[in-house]
Structures are given as C-alpha cells and as structure tokens.
C-alpha cells in the first residue's frame, strides 16, 4: 500500500467557525435549515440544524469534516453544504471523489486518532498525516451497497444517498451473516508465561484498547487445544472490560484468545484489507455497549455491519 500526505489528495481548510449559540436553531424541515457540524463523534458530526445566514458561505458539499479538537480526528463525509463550529477542518478533494471514496478516507483519517489527545490537537499536523493513495483503495469499496433510510435527513443528493448519518445499513446483514463466532479459552485452563523464551510460545490475547497491549502473556502451543490456536490475519474482538470492550483487531501472528475475546472467522474469502475495514466497522459499535452491557452472545451476533 502506497501512503501519501493528506495534502497530496485534499486541500485542507478551516471551517466557517460559527458559534452555535449565536445562530437560530430550527427544525430540519425549515426551508432555510442547514446542518451545523461540530466536533461530535456521532450523527455524522451534525449537532443541530440552524437557519442559513445569507452573508455566510457554508462549507462546500462533497467534503470531509475533521475534528481538530474535542473528538479529535473524527471524520465524516458530507454530500450537502453545512456550517461548522470551532476547531473543525474540512478536506476538499483536489480531484473529484465519489461519496464511497470519501467514506473510505473518513475511515483512514479516523484511524490516526490514537496519535492525538485533548492536549495534542490535530491542527498543523493534519496536512502531513499519511493515508492510502487513491490507487491503494481496495476495489470492493466502490461496490459496497447501502440501503437508504428515507427521511433521516432531507436534501440528500439522489446520485449518492450515502454518508454515515445519511444511510441505514441492510438490517439483514448481521455479524453472523458474515462471520462464525468462536470464544476463547479461560486462563484457568492454560499456563501463562510472562515472556517468550522459546519459539513454541504464542501470545495469549486479552481485551485491550490497543492491539500492542493485548498480549496477556504467552502459552505453549503444544499444551493448548489446537482448534483454539488461530493464525495470523485473524479478526478478533474484545468482549469485556470497561475501557477495552468492542475493540477489534486483525492478528499479526498466531495466537490463543482468552475467554473475553471472540474470534471472527469469515464465511467467505476475505483479503487482509477487507478484514481491517471490518475491524473498524465493528469498533465503531463501541458506543452501544458498556461494562454492564457487554458485546457478548446475541448482542455481538446481531451487530449490524455493511456488506462489502
């Protein structure tokens, strides 16, 4: 995959920078209503509908909004004009892109979220972030199908009818339509060693917010059930932990999952890039769960995902 700077594909511009409390909020059905996009991580960033001000030009359609602060690096595609609040940038493609391509780059941009925090915002460095070039985009991106949900937002461009807040996914496409779900092995049934001293030791994967910290030790592959050892490039999801539930990753080597990790085996052939995309889709469902409502059993099996 060839990586390029954000500025190679997009013109990075600061939004119109309007204060919501100085605008007139209206119902979305108002003839002069326009979306107001803030630094939210939900609802495609739309936090209100406001009355259009004739003297203020909105951010253009077919652009990506990127939160420079707050929910930093949360990125959304917009197929109609919109106003924006403080610390919000928008990316204008240097060459025309479809809404599906913009959605792909929203995923690529949001994947850089871990590099920032409340004290380290995405402002001067946004232009230099690395993302896949247009030729590295998986070919199935342009064939992803969505089912439109009439009435969610008005003025949807009939040529696209897409966008994270503008679409409703096919309700028949649950996680178990795409994957077989297997549970891991309890720590009571294995001997976990703190370091890898021989080549027979493989990672014992536990729930974690970061893939780099999901190694809970090492186990001897000769002393555990063979059918519970999974190869590299296997998709798995954390099913427990207040700060780690629902995070999904693709393994970089063979491993044994613990009982709070579920392994997802595709029911059809999937390439590595497609598994990585699904890991992002699954992780985006994190807001639906909590320490008291874990992504286990039917809750994980009925999770709605896009069809690629």
Short mmCIF file of the C-alpha atoms (twelve columns), coordinates in Angstrom:
data_MODEL
# 
_entry.id   MODEL 
# 
loop_
_atom_site.group_PDB 
_atom_site.id 
_atom_site.type_symbol 
_atom_site.label_atom_id 
_atom_site.label_alt_id 
_atom_site.label_comp_id 
_atom_site.label_asym_id 
_atom_site.label_seq_id 
_atom_site.Cartn_x 
_atom_site.Cartn_y 
_atom_site.Cartn_z 
_atom_site.pdbx_PDB_model_num 
ATOM 1   C CA . UNK A 1   0.000   0.000   0.000  1 
ATOM 2   C CA . UNK A 2   1.380   3.367   -1.021 1 
ATOM 3   C CA . UNK A 3   0.895   6.138   1.556  1 
ATOM 4   C CA . UNK A 4   0.702   9.838   0.755  1 
ATOM 5   C CA . UNK A 5   0.153   13.010  2.758  1 
ATOM 6   C CA . UNK A 6   -3.373  14.287  3.284  1 
ATOM 7   C CA . UNK A 7   -2.325  17.467  1.457  1 
ATOM 8   C CA . UNK A 8   -1.461  15.413  -1.638 1 
ATOM 9   C CA . UNK A 9   -5.115  14.434  -2.086 1 
ATOM 10  C CA . UNK A 10  -7.028  17.223  -0.335 1 
ATOM 11  C CA . UNK A 11  -6.925  20.957  0.222  1 
ATOM 12  C CA . UNK A 12  -7.052  21.349  3.999  1 
ATOM 13  C CA . UNK A 13  -9.226  24.300  5.002  1 
ATOM 14  C CA . UNK A 14  -10.534 25.682  8.279  1 
ATOM 15  C CA . UNK A 15  -14.330 25.686  8.548  1 
ATOM 16  C CA . UNK A 16  -16.568 28.713  8.870  1 
ATOM 17  C CA . UNK A 17  -16.048 28.710  12.669 1 
ATOM 18  C CA . UNK A 18  -19.524 29.718  13.893 1 
ATOM 19  C CA . UNK A 19  -20.782 29.641  17.488 1 
ATOM 20  C CA . UNK A 20  -23.958 27.605  17.756 1 
ATOM 21  C CA . UNK A 21  -25.390 29.851  20.485 1 
ATOM 22  C CA . UNK A 22  -25.251 32.800  18.086 1 
ATOM 23  C CA . UNK A 23  -27.290 31.032  15.406 1 
ATOM 24  C CA . UNK A 24  -31.011 30.360  15.207 1 
ATOM 25  C CA . UNK A 25  -31.723 26.671  15.678 1 
ATOM 26  C CA . UNK A 26  -34.614 25.420  13.560 1 
ATOM 27  C CA . UNK A 27  -36.323 22.176  12.685 1 
ATOM 28  C CA . UNK A 28  -34.722 20.232  9.856  1 
ATOM 29  C CA . UNK A 29  -37.886 20.768  7.793  1 
ATOM 30  C CA . UNK A 30  -37.465 24.568  7.865  1 
ATOM 31  C CA . UNK A 31  -36.926 25.905  4.308  1 
ATOM 32  C CA . UNK A 32  -33.733 27.713  5.365  1 
ATOM 33  C CA . UNK A 33  -32.356 24.902  7.553  1 
ATOM 34  C CA . UNK A 34  -28.739 23.881  7.153  1 
ATOM 35  C CA . UNK A 35  -26.726 21.330  9.105  1 
ATOM 36  C CA . UNK A 36  -24.398 22.517  11.843 1 
ATOM 37  C CA . UNK A 37  -21.406 20.195  12.240 1 
ATOM 38  C CA . UNK A 38  -19.452 20.244  15.483 1 
ATOM 39  C CA . UNK A 39  -16.682 18.155  16.991 1 
ATOM 40  C CA . UNK A 40  -19.043 15.329  17.888 1 
ATOM 41  C CA . UNK A 41  -18.191 11.675  17.250 1 
ATOM 42  C CA . UNK A 42  -21.811 10.782  16.432 1 
ATOM 43  C CA . UNK A 43  -24.551 11.600  13.929 1 
ATOM 44  C CA . UNK A 44  -22.054 12.355  11.173 1 
ATOM 45  C CA . UNK A 45  -20.886 15.251  13.339 1 
ATOM 46  C CA . UNK A 46  -24.257 17.013  12.969 1 
ATOM 47  C CA . UNK A 47  -25.208 18.560  16.308 1 
ATOM 48  C CA . UNK A 48  -28.057 20.836  15.178 1 
ATOM 49  C CA . UNK A 49  -29.951 22.373  12.297 1 
ATOM 50  C CA . UNK A 50  -29.696 26.145  12.071 1 
ATOM 51  C CA . UNK A 51  -31.145 28.901  9.917  1 
ATOM 52  C CA . UNK A 52  -28.933 29.754  6.961  1 
ATOM 53  C CA . UNK A 53  -27.301 33.209  7.129  1 
ATOM 54  C CA . UNK A 54  -27.168 34.838  3.709  1 
ATOM 55  C CA . UNK A 55  -23.907 36.663  4.447  1 
ATOM 56  C CA . UNK A 56  -22.034 33.464  5.420  1 
ATOM 57  C CA . UNK A 57  -20.915 30.955  2.815  1 
ATOM 58  C CA . UNK A 58  -21.151 27.380  4.165  1 
ATOM 59  C CA . UNK A 59  -18.556 24.655  3.813  1 
ATOM 60  C CA . UNK A 60  -18.965 23.024  0.385  1 
ATOM 61  C CA . UNK A 61  -20.621 19.669  -0.278 1 
ATOM 62  C CA . UNK A 62  -18.642 16.504  -1.081 1 
ATOM 63  C CA . UNK A 63  -16.044 17.311  1.553  1 
ATOM 64  C CA . UNK A 64  -14.820 15.597  4.722  1 
ATOM 65  C CA . UNK A 65  -15.117 17.304  8.101  1 
ATOM 66  C CA . UNK A 66  -12.301 16.556  10.551 1 
ATOM 67  C CA . UNK A 67  -12.432 17.460  14.245 1 
ATOM 68  C CA . UNK A 68  -9.189  19.191  15.192 1 
ATOM 69  C CA . UNK A 69  -10.094 19.072  18.896 1 
ATOM 70  C CA . UNK A 70  -12.778 17.548  21.111 1 
ATOM 71  C CA . UNK A 71  -13.489 14.184  19.477 1 
ATOM 72  C CA . UNK A 72  -10.213 14.680  17.690 1 
ATOM 73  C CA . UNK A 73  -9.811  13.184  14.177 1 
ATOM 74  C CA . UNK A 74  -13.444 12.054  13.965 1 
ATOM 75  C CA . UNK A 75  -14.051 12.412  10.236 1 
ATOM 76  C CA . UNK A 76  -17.308 12.434  8.277  1 
ATOM 77  C CA . UNK A 77  -18.341 12.821  4.645  1 
ATOM 78  C CA . UNK A 78  -20.971 15.398  3.672  1 
ATOM 79  C CA . UNK A 79  -22.900 15.463  0.442  1 
ATOM 80  C CA . UNK A 80  -24.605 18.802  1.106  1 
ATOM 81  C CA . UNK A 81  -23.419 22.191  2.359  1 
ATOM 82  C CA . UNK A 82  -23.036 22.738  6.107  1 
ATOM 83  C CA . UNK A 83  -21.905 25.198  8.750  1 
ATOM 84  C CA . UNK A 84  -19.243 24.215  11.272 1 
ATOM 85  C CA . UNK A 85  -18.026 25.207  14.713 1 
ATOM 86  C CA . UNK A 86  -14.603 25.927  16.128 1 
ATOM 87  C CA . UNK A 87  -11.604 23.653  15.646 1 
ATOM 88  C CA . UNK A 88  -13.222 21.918  12.685 1 
ATOM 89  C CA . UNK A 89  -11.417 21.491  9.373  1 
ATOM 90  C CA . UNK A 90  -12.769 20.313  6.063  1 
ATOM 91  C CA . UNK A 91  -10.951 18.472  3.301  1 
ATOM 92  C CA . UNK A 92  -11.731 19.415  -0.294 1 
ATOM 93  C CA . UNK A 93  -10.617 16.722  -2.782 1 
ATOM 94  C CA . UNK A 94  -8.146  18.010  -5.355 1 
ATOM 95  C CA . UNK A 95  -9.743  15.633  -7.849 1 
ATOM 96  C CA . UNK A 96  -13.436 14.642  -7.799 1 
ATOM 97  C CA . UNK A 97  -14.260 11.725  -5.474 1 
ATOM 98  C CA . UNK A 98  -17.419 9.685   -5.014 1 
ATOM 99  C CA . UNK A 99  -19.137 9.545   -1.647 1 
ATOM 100 C CA . UNK A 100 -17.891 5.971   -1.216 1 
ATOM 101 C CA . UNK A 101 -14.305 7.094   -1.717 1 
ATOM 102 C CA . UNK A 102 -14.833 9.909   0.785  1 
ATOM 103 C CA . UNK A 103 -16.186 7.393   3.305  1 
ATOM 104 C CA . UNK A 104 -13.083 5.263   2.802  1 
ATOM 105 C CA . UNK A 105 -10.886 8.248   3.599  1 
ATOM 106 C CA . UNK A 106 -13.023 9.039   6.652  1 
ATOM 107 C CA . UNK A 107 -12.012 5.610   7.969  1 
ATOM 108 C CA . UNK A 108 -8.361  6.164   7.064  1 
ATOM 109 C CA . UNK A 109 -8.309  9.568   8.769  1 
ATOM 110 C CA . UNK A 110 -10.083 8.397   11.918 1 
ATOM 111 C CA . UNK A 111 -7.546  5.567   12.202 1 
ATOM 112 C CA . UNK A 112 -4.993  8.281   13.070 1 
ATOM 113 C CA . UNK A 113 -6.994  9.230   16.164 1 
ATOM 114 C CA . UNK A 114 -4.594  7.454   18.536 1 
ATOM 115 C CA . UNK A 115 -1.861  9.985   17.688 1 
ATOM 116 C CA . UNK A 116 -3.742  12.835  19.345 1 
ATOM 117 C CA . UNK A 117 -5.397  13.768  22.625 1 
ATOM 118 C CA . UNK A 118 -7.154  16.696  24.299 1 
ATOM 119 C CA . UNK A 119 -3.755  18.330  24.793 1 
ATOM 120 C CA . UNK A 120 -2.401  17.436  21.338 1 
ATOM 121 C CA . UNK A 121 -4.886  18.524  18.744 1 
ATOM 122 C CA . UNK A 122 -4.893  17.834  15.024 1 
ATOM 123 C CA . UNK A 123 -4.215  21.236  13.533 1 
ATOM 124 C CA . UNK A 124 -0.832  21.988  11.973 1 
ATOM 125 C CA . UNK A 125 -0.023  18.294  11.545 1 
ATOM 126 C CA . UNK A 126 -3.277  17.341  9.777  1 
ATOM 127 C CA . UNK A 127 -1.889  18.092  6.303  1 
ATOM 128 C CA . UNK A 128 1.088   15.802  6.861  1 
ATOM 129 C CA . UNK A 129 -0.774  12.706  8.098  1 
ATOM 130 C CA . UNK A 130 -0.266  9.657   5.918  1 
ATOM 131 C CA . UNK A 131 -3.229  7.960   4.243  1 
ATOM 132 C CA . UNK A 132 -3.512  5.470   1.338  1 
ATOM 133 C CA . UNK A 133 -3.316  6.974   -2.118 1 
ATOM 134 C CA . UNK A 134 -6.293  6.641   -4.412 1 
ATOM 135 C CA . UNK A 135 -4.753  3.692   -6.243 1 
ATOM 136 C CA . UNK A 136 -4.322  1.723   -2.994 1 
ATOM 137 C CA . UNK A 137 -8.044  1.830   -2.261 1 
ATOM 138 C CA . UNK A 138 -9.473  -1.729  -2.170 1 
ATOM 139 C CA . UNK A 139 -11.555 -2.320  -5.313 1 
ATOM 140 C CA . UNK A 140 -14.591 -3.509  -3.333 1 
ATOM 141 C CA . UNK A 141 -15.019 -0.024  -1.804 1 
ATOM 142 C CA . UNK A 142 -16.837 1.157   -4.919 1 
ATOM 143 C CA . UNK A 143 -19.187 -1.837  -4.822 1 
ATOM 144 C CA . UNK A 144 -20.332 -1.521  -1.187 1 
ATOM 145 C CA . UNK A 145 -24.114 -1.284  -1.129 1 
ATOM 146 C CA . UNK A 146 -26.262 0.544   1.402  1 
ATOM 147 C CA . UNK A 147 -29.995 0.797   1.863  1 
ATOM 148 C CA . UNK A 148 -31.297 4.361   2.053  1 
ATOM 149 C CA . UNK A 149 -33.408 5.299   5.064  1 
ATOM 150 C CA . UNK A 150 -35.914 7.845   3.748  1 
ATOM 151 C CA . UNK A 151 -36.499 10.834  5.950  1 
ATOM 152 C CA . UNK A 152 -33.383 10.736  8.151  1 
ATOM 153 C CA . UNK A 153 -32.061 13.919  6.560  1 
ATOM 154 C CA . UNK A 154 -33.561 15.929  3.768  1 
ATOM 155 C CA . UNK A 155 -31.931 17.207  0.575  1 
ATOM 156 C CA . UNK A 156 -29.938 14.031  0.034  1 
ATOM 157 C CA . UNK A 157 -28.154 14.036  -3.297 1 
ATOM 158 C CA . UNK A 158 -30.019 11.443  -5.349 1 
ATOM 159 C CA . UNK A 159 -26.777 10.444  -7.092 1 
ATOM 160 C CA . UNK A 160 -25.216 9.228   -3.858 1 
ATOM 161 C CA . UNK A 161 -27.698 8.736   -0.950 1 
ATOM 162 C CA . UNK A 162 -24.782 7.850   1.287  1 
ATOM 163 C CA . UNK A 163 -22.934 9.123   4.316  1 
ATOM 164 C CA . UNK A 164 -22.524 7.820   7.835  1 
ATOM 165 C CA . UNK A 165 -25.630 9.737   9.027  1 
ATOM 166 C CA . UNK A 166 -27.425 9.590   5.664  1 
ATOM 167 C CA . UNK A 167 -27.721 5.827   5.393  1 
ATOM 168 C CA . UNK A 168 -29.284 2.861   7.135  1 
ATOM 169 C CA . UNK A 169 -27.488 -0.405  6.763  1 
ATOM 170 C CA . UNK A 170 -29.207 -3.512  5.492  1 
ATOM 171 C CA . UNK A 171 -30.812 -4.935  8.652  1 
ATOM 172 C CA . UNK A 172 -30.424 -8.482  7.356  1 
ATOM 173 C CA . UNK A 173 -26.647 -8.132  7.273  1 
ATOM 174 C CA . UNK A 174 -25.775 -9.079  10.864 1 
ATOM 175 C CA . UNK A 175 -22.304 -10.035 12.000 1 
ATOM 176 C CA . UNK A 176 -23.218 -13.732 11.892 1 
ATOM 177 C CA . UNK A 177 -24.190 -13.409 8.229  1 
ATOM 178 C CA . UNK A 178 -20.534 -12.658 7.594  1 
ATOM 179 C CA . UNK A 179 -18.609 -14.445 10.348 1 
ATOM 180 C CA . UNK A 180 -18.591 -17.508 12.546 1 
ATOM 181 C CA . UNK A 181 -18.006 -16.518 16.174 1 
ATOM 182 C CA . UNK A 182 -15.743 -18.561 18.449 1 
ATOM 183 C CA . UNK A 183 -14.960 -17.936 22.115 1 
ATOM 184 C CA . UNK A 184 -11.511 -18.074 23.674 1 
ATOM 185 C CA . UNK A 185 -10.015 -20.167 26.465 1 
ATOM 186 C CA . UNK A 186 -10.243 -19.349 30.175 1 
ATOM 187 C CA . UNK A 187 -6.992  -18.545 31.956 1 
ATOM 188 C CA . UNK A 188 -7.852  -21.328 34.420 1 
ATOM 189 C CA . UNK A 189 -7.159  -23.850 31.668 1 
ATOM 190 C CA . UNK A 190 -3.765  -22.614 30.492 1 
ATOM 191 C CA . UNK A 191 -0.341  -21.856 31.922 1 
ATOM 192 C CA . UNK A 192 0.581   -18.276 31.052 1 
ATOM 193 C CA . UNK A 193 4.223   -17.214 30.989 1 
ATOM 194 C CA . UNK A 194 5.229   -13.529 31.203 1 
ATOM 195 C CA . UNK A 195 7.871   -13.633 28.453 1 
ATOM 196 C CA . UNK A 196 8.503   -15.552 25.250 1 
ATOM 197 C CA . UNK A 197 11.520  -17.739 25.916 1 
ATOM 198 C CA . UNK A 198 11.056  -20.341 23.155 1 
ATOM 199 C CA . UNK A 199 9.551   -20.445 19.661 1 
ATOM 200 C CA . UNK A 200 6.767   -22.728 20.941 1 
ATOM 201 C CA . UNK A 201 5.273   -19.879 22.955 1 
ATOM 202 C CA . UNK A 202 2.497   -17.893 21.287 1 
ATOM 203 C CA . UNK A 203 0.618   -14.794 22.509 1 
ATOM 204 C CA . UNK A 204 -2.325  -15.191 24.864 1 
ATOM 205 C CA . UNK A 205 -4.631  -12.393 23.714 1 
ATOM 206 C CA . UNK A 206 -6.725  -10.437 26.208 1 
ATOM 207 C CA . UNK A 207 -9.123  -7.468  25.835 1 
ATOM 208 C CA . UNK A 208 -7.340  -4.178  25.267 1 
ATOM 209 C CA . UNK A 209 -7.919  -0.703  23.888 1 
ATOM 210 C CA . UNK A 210 -4.669  -1.024  21.940 1 
ATOM 211 C CA . UNK A 211 -3.546  -4.025  19.968 1 
ATOM 212 C CA . UNK A 212 0.006   -3.527  21.219 1 
ATOM 213 C CA . UNK A 213 -1.129  -4.108  24.815 1 
ATOM 214 C CA . UNK A 214 -3.453  -7.047  24.088 1 
ATOM 215 C CA . UNK A 215 -0.708  -9.596  24.785 1 
ATOM 216 C CA . UNK A 216 -1.579  -11.009 28.194 1 
ATOM 217 C CA . UNK A 217 1.448   -13.286 28.257 1 
ATOM 218 C CA . UNK A 218 2.473   -16.387 26.312 1 
ATOM 219 C CA . UNK A 219 1.340   -20.020 26.264 1 
ATOM 220 C CA . UNK A 220 2.939   -23.185 24.926 1 
ATOM 221 C CA . UNK A 221 1.138   -24.074 21.685 1 
ATOM 222 C CA . UNK A 222 1.774   -27.766 22.393 1 
ATOM 223 C CA . UNK A 223 -0.191  -27.642 25.646 1 
ATOM 224 C CA . UNK A 224 -3.390  -25.967 24.444 1 
ATOM 225 C CA . UNK A 225 -6.221  -27.190 22.162 1 
ATOM 226 C CA . UNK A 226 -5.113  -26.998 18.531 1 
ATOM 227 C CA . UNK A 227 -8.538  -25.799 17.400 1 
ATOM 228 C CA . UNK A 228 -8.231  -22.766 19.683 1 
ATOM 229 C CA . UNK A 229 -4.994  -21.565 18.054 1 
ATOM 230 C CA . UNK A 230 -5.696  -19.079 15.281 1 
ATOM 231 C CA . UNK A 231 -3.304  -17.983 12.513 1 
ATOM 232 C CA . UNK A 232 -2.086  -14.514 11.651 1 
ATOM 233 C CA . UNK A 233 -4.546  -12.211 9.879  1 
ATOM 234 C CA . UNK A 234 -7.399  -13.460 12.080 1 
ATOM 235 C CA . UNK A 235 -10.053 -10.945 13.145 1 
ATOM 236 C CA . UNK A 236 -10.897 -10.801 16.857 1 
ATOM 237 C CA . UNK A 237 -12.902 -8.574  19.203 1 
ATOM 238 C CA . UNK A 238 -12.720 -7.748  22.905 1 
ATOM 239 C CA . UNK A 239 -15.957 -8.711  24.674 1 
ATOM 240 C CA . UNK A 240 -15.236 -7.425  28.186 1 
ATOM 241 C CA . UNK A 241 -13.593 -4.587  30.097 1 
ATOM 242 C CA . UNK A 242 -14.852 -1.053  30.679 1 
ATOM 243 C CA . UNK A 243 -12.059 0.513   28.653 1 
ATOM 244 C CA . UNK A 244 -11.426 -2.249  26.145 1 
ATOM 245 C CA . UNK A 245 -14.727 -3.822  25.102 1 
ATOM 246 C CA . UNK A 246 -15.678 -3.906  21.384 1 
ATOM 247 C CA . UNK A 247 -12.223 -3.002  20.076 1 
ATOM 248 C CA . UNK A 248 -11.497 -5.263  17.097 1 
ATOM 249 C CA . UNK A 249 -8.141  -6.079  15.517 1 
ATOM 250 C CA . UNK A 250 -6.513  -8.367  12.990 1 
ATOM 251 C CA . UNK A 251 -3.731  -10.542 14.419 1 
ATOM 252 C CA . UNK A 252 -0.156  -10.198 13.230 1 
ATOM 253 C CA . UNK A 253 0.813   -13.738 14.296 1 
ATOM 254 C CA . UNK A 254 -0.793  -16.974 15.503 1 
ATOM 255 C CA . UNK A 255 -2.364  -16.669 18.961 1 
ATOM 256 C CA . UNK A 256 -4.639  -18.131 21.632 1 
ATOM 257 C CA . UNK A 257 -7.565  -15.883 22.714 1 
ATOM 258 C CA . UNK A 258 -8.702  -15.722 26.310 1 
ATOM 259 C CA . UNK A 259 -12.347 -16.128 27.339 1 
ATOM 260 C CA . UNK A 260 -13.043 -12.386 26.996 1 
ATOM 261 C CA . UNK A 261 -12.014 -12.349 23.332 1 
ATOM 262 C CA . UNK A 262 -14.171 -13.607 20.466 1 
ATOM 263 C CA . UNK A 263 -12.628 -14.741 17.182 1 
ATOM 264 C CA . UNK A 264 -14.453 -13.957 13.935 1 
ATOM 265 C CA . UNK A 265 -13.888 -16.360 11.038 1 
ATOM 266 C CA . UNK A 266 -15.262 -15.121 7.678  1 
ATOM 267 C CA . UNK A 267 -17.848 -17.304 5.977  1 
ATOM 268 C CA . UNK A 268 -16.329 -16.359 2.629  1 
ATOM 269 C CA . UNK A 269 -12.860 -15.496 1.422  1 
ATOM 270 C CA . UNK A 270 -11.656 -12.110 2.696  1 
ATOM 271 C CA . UNK A 271 -8.410  -10.316 1.988  1 
ATOM 272 C CA . UNK A 272 -6.417  -8.588  4.734  1 
ATOM 273 C CA . UNK A 273 -7.627  -5.110  3.762  1 
ATOM 274 C CA . UNK A 274 -11.252 -6.211  3.983  1 
ATOM 275 C CA . UNK A 275 -10.713 -7.666  7.465  1 
ATOM 276 C CA . UNK A 276 -9.121  -4.390  8.550  1 
ATOM 277 C CA . UNK A 277 -12.137 -2.479  7.260  1 
ATOM 278 C CA . UNK A 278 -14.478 -4.761  9.210  1 
ATOM 279 C CA . UNK A 279 -12.353 -4.307  12.338 1 
ATOM 280 C CA . UNK A 280 -13.039 -0.573  12.040 1 
ATOM 281 C CA . UNK A 281 -16.762 -1.139  11.392 1 
ATOM 282 C CA . UNK A 282 -17.039 -3.384  14.463 1 
ATOM 283 C CA . UNK A 283 -15.115 -0.996  16.738 1 
ATOM 284 C CA . UNK A 284 -17.444 1.840   15.677 1 
ATOM 285 C CA . UNK A 285 -20.243 -0.015  17.522 1 
ATOM 286 C CA . UNK A 286 -18.466 0.536   20.829 1 
ATOM 287 C CA . UNK A 287 -20.868 3.310   21.949 1 
ATOM 288 C CA . UNK A 288 -23.689 0.717   22.142 1 
ATOM 289 C CA . UNK A 289 -22.036 -1.180  24.992 1 
ATOM 290 C CA . UNK A 290 -20.639 -0.613  28.465 1 
ATOM 291 C CA . UNK A 291 -19.079 -2.601  31.283 1 
ATOM 292 C CA . UNK A 292 -22.599 -3.625  32.309 1 
ATOM 293 C CA . UNK A 293 -23.765 -4.316  28.757 1 
ATOM 294 C CA . UNK A 294 -21.073 -6.354  27.114 1 
ATOM 295 C CA . UNK A 295 -20.802 -7.315  23.419 1 
ATOM 296 C CA . UNK A 296 -21.407 -10.985 24.099 1 
ATOM 297 C CA . UNK A 297 -23.854 -13.616 22.869 1 
ATOM 298 C CA . UNK A 298 -26.686 -12.288 20.731 1 
ATOM 299 C CA . UNK A 299 -25.550 -8.695  21.227 1 
ATOM 300 C CA . UNK A 300 -22.415 -9.319  19.194 1 
ATOM 301 C CA . UNK A 301 -24.034 -11.770 16.773 1 
ATOM 302 C CA . UNK A 302 -26.806 -9.298  15.885 1 
ATOM 303 C CA . UNK A 303 -24.430 -6.392  15.334 1 
ATOM 304 C CA . UNK A 304 -25.284 -4.681  12.017 1 
ATOM 305 C CA . UNK A 305 -22.435 -4.310  9.524  1 
ATOM 306 C CA . UNK A 306 -22.128 -3.057  5.920  1 
ATOM 307 C CA . UNK A 307 -21.919 -5.596  3.125  1 
ATOM 308 C CA . UNK A 308 -18.729 -5.330  1.099  1 
# 
